Amino acid sequence: MSAHHEQEPGPDRVSLGTWPTPVEPAPRLAERLGLDPGSLWLKRDDLTGLGAGGNKVRKLEYLCAAALGKGSTTLVTSGGAQSNHARLTAAAACRLGLGCVVVLAGAPPVIPSGNLALEGLMGTRVVWAGDVDDDGLDKKVDAVAGELTRSGRRVEVIPLGGSSVLGARGYIDCGHELAAQVLSLIHI
């Protein structure tokens, strides 16, 4: 399944993913849910092609473009211990030649695995914030960003989950992409 909704990078977006991601039928799941076998389709944003995939790549295309536009050298973001957003921010930074620091809630594991292992392979510095709520995590991010700035880095803080008005533009792109794919499925 392929839709021809091409997305050209502009001055406000960098290309980090492989678009469009496919839409695939899930007939057995549909039947299990009591639906017609042809009525359930899945948007496969796990196949974005960056850092083991995920829909956060869509947000990061805009957020990283803004960081590059400001001359940033280091991205700082936050999340939980196995944050997919943190992993994808690390992958985006690595692809773009930027430094990356992720501030994670909790304590470091004895043996890093999953996203933590991938972040390590990408050269990402992990800072552990301990047992904190979102406000405590934000304060730790601010402290880390301040430390990096004082050391001469040009820091861009990527919000938790990439959630911002600018990042939401990636999901607008997804809506257009999905609309084109759905229309091709129903042959309109």
C-alpha positions as CSV (number, residue, x, y, z in Angstrom):
1,M,0.0,0.0,0.0
2,S,1.5,3.3,-1.1
3,A,0.1,6.8,-1.2
4,H,1.9,9.4,-3.1
5,H,1.7,12.2,-0.6
6,E,5.2,13.5,-0.9
7,Q,6.6,15.6,2.0
8,E,9.4,17.9,1.0
9,P,11.5,19.3,3.8
10,G,11.1,23.1,4.0
11,P,13.0,25.6,6.1
12,D,10.9,24.5,9.1
13,R,11.2,20.7,8.8
14,V,14.1,18.3,8.4
15,S,13.6,14.9,6.9
16,L,14.2,12.1,9.5
17,G,11.7,9.5,8.5
18,T,10.6,7.3,5.5
19,W,7.2,8.5,4.3
20,P,4.6,7.5,3.9
21,T,4.4,4.8,6.4
22,P,2.2,1.9,5.2
23,V,-1.4,1.2,6.2
24,E,-2.0,-2.5,6.5
25,P,-5.1,-4.6,7.0
26,A,-5.6,-6.5,10.3
27,P,-8.4,-9.0,9.4
28,R,-7.8,-11.4,12.3
29,L,-7.7,-8.7,14.9
30,A,-10.9,-7.2,13.3
31,E,-12.7,-10.5,13.6
32,R,-11.5,-11.0,17.2
33,L,-13.0,-7.6,18.0
34,G,-16.3,-8.5,16.3
35,L,-15.7,-6.4,13.2
36,D,-15.8,-7.2,9.5
37,P,-12.4,-8.6,8.5
38,G,-11.8,-5.8,6.0
39,S,-12.8,-3.0,8.3
40,L,-9.6,-2.6,10.5
41,W,-6.4,-1.1,9.1
42,L,-3.2,-0.1,11.0
43,K,-1.0,2.9,10.3
44,R,2.6,1.5,10.7
45,D,4.5,4.4,12.1
46,D,6.8,1.8,13.7
47,L,8.3,1.7,10.2
48,T,9.5,5.3,10.1
49,G,13.1,4.2,9.6
50,L,14.8,6.2,12.3
51,G,16.1,4.7,15.6
52,A,13.7,1.6,15.6
53,G,10.7,3.7,14.5
54,G,7.8,5.4,16.1
55,N,5.4,8.2,15.5
56,K,7.5,10.8,17.6
57,V,9.7,11.1,14.5
58,R,6.9,13.2,13.0
59,K,7.2,15.7,15.8
60,L,11.0,15.6,15.8
61,E,11.2,16.7,12.1
62,Y,9.9,20.1,13.1
63,L,11.5,20.4,16.5
64,C,14.9,19.5,15.2
65,A,14.5,21.9,12.3
66,A,13.8,24.7,14.8
67,A,16.9,23.7,16.8
68,L,19.1,23.7,13.7
69,G,17.7,27.1,12.7
70,K,18.8,28.5,16.1
71,G,22.3,27.0,15.7
72,S,21.9,24.5,18.5
73,T,24.6,22.0,19.1
74,T,22.9,19.8,21.7
75,L,19.4,18.5,22.2
76,V,18.1,17.9,25.8
77,T,14.8,16.1,26.4
78,S,13.2,14.0,29.1
79,G,11.0,11.0,29.7
80,G,10.6,7.7,31.6
81,A,13.3,5.1,31.9
82,Q,12.4,3.4,28.6
83,S,11.0,6.5,26.8
84,N,10.5,6.0,23.1
85,H,10.6,9.7,22.7
86,A,14.0,10.0,24.3
87,R,15.3,7.1,22.1
88,L,14.1,8.8,19.0
89,T,15.4,12.2,20.0
90,A,18.8,10.5,20.5
91,A,18.6,9.0,17.1
92,A,17.6,12.3,15.5
93,A,20.5,14.1,17.2
94,C,22.9,11.4,16.0
95,R,21.7,11.6,12.4
96,L,22.0,15.4,12.5
97,G,25.4,15.5,14.1
98,L,24.1,17.0,17.3
99,G,24.9,16.1,20.9
100,C,22.1,14.7,23.0
101,V,21.3,14.4,26.7
102,V,18.2,12.6,28.0
103,V,17.0,13.3,31.5
104,L,15.1,10.2,32.7
105,A,12.9,9.7,35.7
106,G,13.9,7.0,38.1
107,A,17.3,5.4,38.9
108,P,19.7,3.7,36.5
109,P,19.3,0.0,36.0
110,V,22.2,-2.4,36.8
111,I,22.4,-3.4,33.1
112,P,21.0,-1.0,30.5
113,S,18.6,-2.7,28.1
114,G,16.0,-1.7,25.5
115,N,16.0,2.0,24.8
116,L,18.7,2.7,27.3
117,A,21.1,0.4,25.4
118,L,20.2,2.0,22.1
119,E,20.7,5.5,23.6
120,G,24.2,4.4,24.7
121,L,25.0,3.1,21.3
122,M,24.1,6.5,19.9
123,G,26.4,8.3,22.2
124,T,23.7,9.9,24.3
125,R,24.4,11.1,27.8
126,V,21.7,9.9,30.2
127,V,21.1,11.9,33.4
128,W,18.9,10.2,36.0
129,A,16.5,12.5,37.9
130,G,15.4,10.0,40.6
131,D,11.8,9.6,41.8
132,V,10.3,12.9,40.5
133,D,7.0,14.1,39.0
134,D,6.8,16.0,35.7
135,D,7.6,19.3,37.5
136,G,10.7,17.7,39.1
137,L,11.7,16.3,35.8
138,D,11.4,19.8,34.1
139,K,13.5,21.3,36.9
140,K,16.2,18.7,36.3
141,V,16.1,19.4,32.5
142,D,16.5,23.1,33.2
143,A,19.5,22.4,35.4
144,V,21.1,20.2,32.8
145,A,20.4,22.7,30.0
146,G,21.9,25.5,32.1
147,E,25.0,23.4,32.9
148,L,25.5,22.7,29.2
149,T,25.0,26.3,28.2
150,R,27.6,27.5,30.7
151,S,30.0,25.0,29.2
152,G,29.6,26.6,25.8
153,R,26.9,24.4,24.2
154,R,24.0,25.9,22.3
155,V,21.1,23.9,23.8
156,E,17.6,23.3,22.5
157,V,15.2,21.7,25.0
158,I,12.8,19.3,23.3
159,P,9.7,19.1,25.5
160,L,8.6,15.9,27.2
161,G,7.2,13.7,24.4
162,G,7.9,16.4,21.9
163,S,4.6,17.8,22.8
164,S,4.2,21.3,21.6
165,V,2.4,23.3,19.0
166,L,5.3,23.1,16.7
167,G,5.7,19.3,17.2
168,A,2.0,18.8,16.5
169,R,2.6,19.9,12.9
170,G,4.0,16.4,12.4
171,Y,0.6,14.9,13.2
172,I,-1.0,17.3,10.8
173,D,1.3,15.8,8.1
174,C,0.2,12.3,9.3
175,G,-3.4,13.3,8.9
176,H,-2.9,14.4,5.3
177,E,-0.8,11.2,4.6
178,L,-3.5,8.9,6.1
179,A,-6.3,10.7,4.3
180,A,-4.6,10.1,0.9
181,Q,-4.1,6.4,1.8
182,V,-7.6,5.9,3.0
183,L,-9.0,7.5,-0.1
184,S,-6.9,5.2,-2.3
185,L,-8.2,2.2,-0.3
186,I,-11.8,3.0,-0.9
187,H,-11.0,4.1,-4.5
188,I,-12.5,7.5,-4.4
